[in-house]
Amino acid sequence: MLKRISHRKSRKGCSSCKRRHVKGPVPLSCMQCDETGPPCSNCKIRGLDCNYNVIIDGTRSIRPRPANSSSPDNVPSGAGAPAGDAEERRLLELELIHRWSTHTYKSMCSLKEDEEYVQNILPRKGYQHAFVMDTIIAFTALEVATTTAPAANSNTSSPVGTTPTTTTATPGSSSSSPSTGSVGAVGTTSQQQSPPTSSAPSSKYLRIALEYNDRASAGFRANLSNITKDNISLLYICSGLVLVINIAIPQCLELHGFERQSTLANAARMFDLLNGMLVIAFADFDTLMSSDYAPSLQAALALGTADPREHLAQETIDALALLHPVNDRNSELLGEQAQRDNDERPPAERNPTHEEYKEMVKFIVICFAEDRRDAIKGYCLGFPAFCGPPFPRAIKEREPMALFFLLYWAVLLHNLGAMAWWARSVGRRMAEEISDILRRSGLYMASPEGRQAVAWVRRQVDLPDLPDSPGVEG
């Protein structure tokens, strides 16, 4: 088993990061100071002044002159006010709210029934709940920053078969995805040209997106401690928006010239966020099913579950079946004693068992069948709901069997990326990163079926075969 990457904790972060520090699971946009500055990566992205308190003799603090925080991608510096004065900010918010209501909302509709809630009800609720409006503004600004970035038209920034333009939906043929029928929807859209925005540089919208997302995260966490019938649907939908924002941010940062981030590290966050959606939903599911969002949930449940035999080609069924012998081989490599030790631990402290992985094969097959049926766009985002608490831990520890499931999930994310601006490259990059890790694992080397599985996945996402990579029969 590959070693888990250690985490370095420090009290030496810059002043801006210390002011923004939050405890508990940290979303990507609230990541800790990496202490590479001044300026550090956080301040560079946000265009903030970056300085460090230097402690002398443990008694005195000297504040150096702030370093110039202009980043290589020309993110403008400033004190964190994305639009300058209050009037300019007000106009900016109006611009982004208008864009949401006329265009961006479509990329969060997975069913026709979603449209009324996402386009009209959610923004109106935003006037009563600040975290909702901040989330909408952050999401919309991120869309602008992504689709108008200088590198957005580069062939290297998008997977084969996708375009960098933003997307719009037509009912029944475009939108995207809930988890399961009982878990909320996160949507995709068909591809059309994005409407024009103001002449401001896209880097400005990136900084706006990050600032408003910070504000939204703080308000979201405050409301999580008091889930009521008035806010449960808002928390549920906004948790979906937070998930999509965290999928999109790494891609947007790369388009703006920042270093590529690990898709594997972000995948663990995605699973945590999706499981958080479940916690919200089941805090009071009856109330959620009687809320303004109920028509969408009821429509998703009414669709039932896709039959894999009806929707999947035999080649895909054969490729998915490879997970069974890989799981068996993984158990053999672990040994009986190691398996018993693992099984006896609490769910939050262990990896999935052989039987749990066996059940997960059924769930990933259903996700592939739903992907082909195309009744609920992006159904694959619900896969973490099937996996249980041990799975995110296994991802973080780079447990090979967990990575094989994540590898197959990457195929579904790749398909989603052909429709959704916020997912356009994540699947391919995830498959590339994970297959490179797996090829050095004992499970890959000891399992012919594992090597076949990696080869099949790479071909689905338009990656070249690994050296000596076998084909997939059938």
C-alpha positions in Angstrom: 0.0 0.0 0.0 1.3 3.4 -0.9 2.0 5.7 2.0 -0.3 8.5 3.0 1.0 11.9 2.3 1.8 13.6 5.6 0.2 16.9 6.5 2.4 19.8 7.8 0.8 21.9 10.4 2.2 25.3 11.3 1.4 28.5 13.2 3.5 30.6 10.8 0.9 31.5 8.1 0.5 35.0 6.8 -1.8 37.5 8.5 -4.5 37.2 5.7 -4.7 33.5 6.0 -4.9 33.6 9.8 -7.8 36.0 9.5 -9.6 33.6 7.1 -8.7 30.4 9.0 -11.6 27.9 9.6 -11.5 24.7 11.6 -13.0 21.4 10.5 -13.2 20.1 6.9 -11.7 22.9 4.8 -13.1 23.5 1.3 -10.6 24.2 -1.4 -11.3 27.9 -1.5 -10.5 28.2 2.2 -7.2 26.2 2.1 -4.5 26.9 4.8 -1.6 29.1 4.1 1.2 27.3 2.2 3.8 29.8 3.6 5.5 30.1 0.2 5.5 33.9 0.3 5.2 36.6 0.6 3.0 36.4 -1.3 1.6 32.9 -0.4 -0.6 31.1 -2.9 -3.9 32.2 -1.2 -3.0 35.9 -1.3 -1.6 35.6 -4.8 -5.0 34.1 -6.0 -7.0 36.7 -4.2 -4.9 39.7 -5.0 -4.4 40.5 -1.3 -1.5 42.1 0.5 0.6 39.3 2.1 2.8 39.8 5.2 4.1 37.7 8.0 4.5 38.5 11.7 8.1 37.9 12.6 8.5 36.9 16.2 11.7 38.1 18.0 12.7 36.6 21.4 9.1 35.4 21.8 8.0 38.8 22.9 7.9 41.3 20.1 6.1 41.2 16.7 7.5 43.1 13.7 5.2 43.6 10.7 7.2 43.8 7.5 6.2 46.1 4.7 3.6 44.2 2.6 5.0 42.4 -0.4 3.7 43.1 -3.8 1.0 40.4 -4.3 0.5 40.8 -8.1 0.4 37.3 -9.5 1.8 36.0 -12.7 -1.6 35.9 -14.2 -2.2 39.5 -13.4 -4.8 39.0 -10.7 -5.1 42.6 -9.5 -4.0 43.4 -6.0 -6.1 45.1 -3.5 -7.5 45.0 0.0 -10.1 42.3 -0.8 -12.7 44.6 -2.3 -13.4 42.9 -5.6 -15.3 45.9 -7.2 -13.6 48.9 -5.7 -16.1 51.3 -4.1 -19.6 50.4 -2.9 -21.3 51.6 -6.1 -19.1 49.5 -8.3 -19.7 46.5 -6.1 -23.4 47.0 -6.2 -23.3 47.1 -10.0 -21.2 44.0 -10.1 -23.6 42.1 -7.9 -26.5 43.2 -10.1 -24.6 42.0 -13.2 -23.9 38.6 -11.7 -27.4 38.1 -10.3 -28.9 39.0 -13.7 -26.5 36.5 -15.3 -27.5 33.8 -12.9 -31.2 34.3 -13.6 -30.9 34.4 -17.4 -28.0 32.0 -18.1 -25.9 30.4 -15.3 -28.8 28.8 -13.4 -29.2 26.4 -16.3 -25.9 24.7 -15.4 -27.5 23.7 -12.0 -30.6 22.1 -13.5 -30.6 18.3 -13.7 -34.3 17.9 -14.5 -37.0 20.1 -16.1 -38.6 20.3 -12.6 -35.4 22.1 -11.3 -35.8 25.2 -13.4 -38.5 27.1 -11.5 -36.7 26.6 -8.1 -33.2 27.3 -9.3 -34.0 30.2 -11.6 -36.6 32.0 -9.5 -37.2 30.7 -6.0 -33.5 30.3 -5.0 -32.5 34.0 -5.8 -35.6 35.3 -4.0 -34.6 33.3 -0.9 -31.2 34.9 -1.3 -32.6 38.2 -0.3 -33.6 36.7 3.1 -30.5 34.5 3.5 -27.1 36.1 2.8 -25.2 32.9 2.4 -27.6 31.9 -0.5 -26.9 35.1 -2.4 -23.2 34.9 -1.7 -23.1 31.4 -3.0 -25.0 32.4 -6.2 -22.7 35.3 -6.8 -19.6 33.2 -6.2 -20.8 30.4 -8.5 -21.7 32.9 -11.3 -18.4 34.8 -11.0 -16.5 31.5 -11.2 -18.4 30.6 -14.4 -17.4 33.9 -16.0 -13.8 33.5 -14.8 -13.6 30.0 -16.2 -15.3 30.5 -19.6 -13.5 33.8 -20.3 -10.0 32.9 -19.0 -7.1 33.7 -21.3 -6.4 29.9 -21.7 -10.1 29.0 -22.1 -9.7 28.5 -25.8 -6.5 26.5 -25.6 -6.7 22.9 -26.6 -4.6 21.9 -23.6 -7.2 23.2 -21.1 -10.1 21.0 -22.2 -10.5 17.2 -22.8 -11.0 15.9 -26.3 -14.5 16.5 -27.5 -15.4 19.5 -25.3 -15.4 23.2 -25.9 -14.5 25.9 -23.4 -17.6 28.0 -23.9 -20.1 28.1 -21.2 -23.3 26.1 -21.5 -27.0 26.5 -21.5 -29.8 23.9 -21.0 -32.8 22.8 -22.9 -35.4 20.9 -20.9 -35.1 17.2 -21.3 -31.8 17.2 -23.1 -29.4 19.1 -20.8 -28.9 19.8 -17.2 -27.2 17.7 -14.5 -27.2 15.6 -11.6 -28.3 14.5 -8.3 -26.8 11.8 -6.3 -29.5 9.2 -6.1 -33.2 9.8 -6.6 -33.4 10.9 -2.9 -30.4 13.1 -3.0 -30.5 16.5 -4.6 -29.6 17.6 -8.1 -26.5 19.2 -9.5 -26.9 20.0 -13.2 -25.2 20.2 -16.5 -26.1 21.8 -19.8 -25.8 21.6 -23.5 -23.2 23.8 -25.2 -24.0 27.2 -26.5 -22.1 30.4 -26.6 -21.9 32.3 -23.3 -23.6 35.7 -23.2 -21.3 38.6 -23.0 -20.2 40.1 -19.6 -18.6 43.4 -18.8 -15.2 44.2 -20.1 -13.5 43.5 -16.8 -10.6 41.0 -17.0 -11.6 37.4 -16.1 -9.0 37.4 -13.3 -11.1 39.9 -11.6 -14.1 37.5 -11.6 -11.9 34.8 -10.2 -11.0 37.0 -7.2 -14.7 37.9 -6.8 -15.6 34.2 -6.9 -13.1 33.3 -4.2 -14.1 36.2 -1.9 -17.8 35.6 -2.1 -17.3 31.9 -1.7 -15.4 32.6 1.6 -18.3 34.7 2.8 -20.8 32.1 1.7 -18.9 29.3 3.4 -19.0 31.2 6.7 -22.7 31.8 6.5 -23.3 28.2 5.4 -21.5 26.8 8.4 -23.4 29.1 10.8 -26.8 27.8 9.4 -25.7 24.2 9.5 -25.8 24.3 13.3 -29.5 25.1 13.1 -31.3 23.2 10.4 -34.9 24.2 10.2 -37.9 23.7 7.9 -37.2 27.2 6.5 -33.6 26.6 5.6 -33.2 22.9 4.9 -33.8 23.1 1.2 -31.5 26.1 0.9 -28.7 24.3 2.7 -29.3 21.2 0.6 -29.1 23.1 -2.7 -26.3 25.4 -1.6 -24.3 22.3 -0.6 -24.6 21.2 -4.2 -23.4 24.6 -5.4 -20.4 24.4 -3.0 -19.6 20.9 -4.4 -19.6 22.3 -8.0 -17.5 25.3 -6.9 -14.9 23.0 -5.4 -14.8 20.9 -8.6 -14.4 24.0 -10.8 -11.9 26.1 -8.8 -8.8 23.9 -9.6 -9.6 24.0 -13.3 -10.2 27.8 -13.2 -6.9 28.4 -11.3 -5.0 26.4 -13.9 -6.6 28.4 -16.7 -5.3 31.6 -15.0 -1.7 30.3 -14.9 -1.6 28.7 -11.4 0.0 25.3 -10.8 -2.2 22.3 -11.4 -3.6 20.8 -8.2 -4.1 17.1 -7.4 -7.4 15.8 -8.6 -7.1 13.0 -6.1 -6.8 15.4 -3.1 -9.9 17.2 -4.4 -11.8 13.9 -4.9 -11.6 13.3 -1.2 -13.1 16.7 -0.6 -15.8 16.0 -3.1 -16.8 12.8 -1.3 -16.9 14.7 2.0 -19.1 17.4 0.5 -21.4 14.9 -1.1 -21.8 13.0 2.1 -22.5 16.3 3.8 -25.5 16.7 1.4 -26.8 13.4 2.7 -26.5 14.5 6.3 -28.5 17.6 5.5 -31.1 15.7 3.5 -31.7 13.1 6.2 -31.7 15.7 9.1 -35.4 16.0 8.2 -36.2 14.3 5.0 -39.9 14.6 5.4 -39.6 18.4 5.6 -37.3 18.5 2.6 -39.9 16.5 0.6 -42.5 19.1 1.5 -40.4 22.1 0.7 -40.3 24.3 -2.4 -37.7 21.9 -3.8 -40.0 18.8 -3.5 -41.1 18.7 -7.1 -37.6 18.0 -8.2 -37.0 15.3 -5.7 -40.4 13.7 -6.5 -39.6 13.7 -10.2 -36.2 12.1 -9.6 -37.7 9.4 -7.4 -40.4 8.7 -9.9 -37.9 7.7 -12.6 -36.8 4.7 -10.6 -33.4 3.0 -11.3 -32.0 2.3 -14.7 -31.6 -1.4 -15.8 -27.9 -2.0 -16.7 -28.9 -4.8 -19.1 -31.1 -2.4 -21.0 -28.7 0.5 -21.2 -25.2 -0.8 -21.2 -23.1 -2.3 -24.0 -21.6 -5.7 -23.3 -18.1 -4.2 -23.5 -19.0 -1.8 -20.7 -20.5 -4.6 -18.6 -17.4 -6.7 -19.1 -15.1 -3.8 -18.1 -17.1 -3.1 -15.0 -17.1 -6.8 -14.1 -13.3 -6.6 -13.9 -13.7 -5.0 -10.5 -14.7 -8.3 -8.9 -11.5 -10.2 -9.5 -9.5 -7.1 -8.7 -11.3 -6.9 -5.3 -10.6 -10.7 -4.7 -7.0 -10.2 -5.5 -6.8 -7.2 -3.2 -8.1 -9.4 -0.3 -5.5 -12.0 -1.1 -2.7 -9.5 -1.0 -3.9 -8.0 2.3 -4.1 -11.4 4.1 -6.7 -12.7 6.5 -5.2 -11.1 9.6 -5.0 -7.6 8.1 -8.6 -8.0 6.9 -9.8 -9.0 10.3 -7.9 -6.1 11.9 -9.5 -3.7 9.4 -13.0 -5.1 9.8 -12.9 -4.7 13.6 -12.3 -1.0 13.5 -15.1 1.6 13.6 -16.3 2.7 10.1 -14.6 6.1 10.4 -11.2 4.5 11.2 -11.0 1.7 8.6 -11.0 1.1 4.9 -14.0 -0.6 3.1 -14.2 -4.4 3.6 -14.2 -6.9 0.8 -18.0 -7.2 1.0 -18.4 -3.5 1.0 -16.3 -3.2 -2.2 -18.4 -6.0 -3.7 -21.6 -4.0 -3.1 -20.0 -0.9 -4.5 -19.6 -2.7 -7.8 -23.4 -2.8 -8.1 -23.6 0.9 -7.4 -21.0 1.9 -10.0 -22.8 -0.2 -12.6 -26.0 1.6 -11.8 -24.2 5.0 -12.3 -23.0 3.9 -15.7 -26.5 2.7 -16.6 -28.0 6.0 -15.5 -25.3 7.9 -17.4 -26.4 6.1 -20.6 -30.2 6.5 -19.9 -29.6 10.2 -19.5 -32.8 10.9 -17.6 -31.0 12.7 -14.7 -28.0 14.5 -16.0 -24.8 13.9 -14.0 -26.4 11.1 -11.8 -22.8 10.0 -11.3 -22.2 12.7 -8.7 -24.3 10.7 -6.4 -21.9 7.8 -6.4 -20.3 8.8 -3.0 -23.7 8.4 -1.4 -23.4 4.7 -2.1 -19.9 4.3 -0.7 -20.2 4.8 3.0 -17.9 6.6 5.6 -14.8 4.3 5.1 -14.4 5.2 1.4 -13.2 8.8 1.7 -10.7 7.7 4.2 -9.4 5.0 1.8 -9.1 7.7 -0.9 -7.0 9.9 1.4 -4.7 7.0 2.2 -4.5 6.0 -1.5 -5.8 2.5 -0.9 -5.4 0.8 -4.3 -8.9 -0.8 -4.4 -10.5 2.5 -3.6 -8.5 4.1 -6.4 -9.8 1.5 -8.9 -13.4 2.6 -8.1 -12.4 6.3 -8.3 -10.8 5.5 -11.7 -14.1 4.2 -13.1 -15.9 7.2 -11.6 -13.5 9.4 -13.6 -15.0 8.0 -16.8 -18.4 9.3 -15.7 -17.0 12.7 -14.8 -15.3 12.8 -18.2 -18.7 12.3 -19.9 -20.2 15.0 -17.6 -17.4 17.3 -18.7 -18.6 17.3 -22.3 -21.7 19.1 -21.1 -20.8 21.1 -18.0 -18.4 24.0 -17.9 -17.4 23.2 -14.3 -16.4 19.6 -15.0 -14.9 19.7 -18.5 -11.4 18.4 -17.6 -11.7 16.9 -14.2 -12.5 13.3 -15.3 -9.6 13.0 -17.7 -7.1 14.5 -15.3 -8.4 12.3 -12.4 -8.0 9.2 -14.6 -4.5 10.2 -15.6 -3.3 10.9 -12.1 -4.9 7.8 -10.6 -3.7 5.4 -13.3 -0.1 6.7 -12.8 -0.4 5.9 -9.0 -2.0 2.5 -9.6 0.7 1.4 -12.1 3.2 1.5 -9.2 1.0 -0.5 -6.8 1.3 -4.1 -5.9 -2.4 -4.7 -6.8 -1.9 -3.5 -10.4 1.2 -5.6 -10.8 -0.4 -8.7 -9.3 -3.8 -8.4 -11.1 -4.1 -8.9 -14.9 -7.7 -7.7 -14.5 -6.5 -4.6 -12.8 -4.2 -3.8 -15.7 -7.1 -4.4 -18.1 -9.3 -2.1 -16.1 -6.8 0.8 -16.2 -6.3 0.3 -20.0 -10.1 0.4 -20.5 -10.5 3.6 -18.5 -7.7 5.4 -20.2 -9.2 4.7 -23.6 -12.6 6.0 -22.4 -11.1 9.4 -21.5 -8.8 9.6 -24.6 -5.5 8.9 -22.8 -2.9 6.8 -24.5 -2.2 3.3 -23.2 0.4 2.8 -20.5 3.5 0.8 -21.6 2.6 -2.9 -22.0 -1.0 -2.1 -21.2 -3.3 -5.0 -22.1 -6.5 -4.7 -24.0 -10.0 -5.5 -22.7 -11.6 -8.5 -24.2 -15.2 -8.2 -25.3 
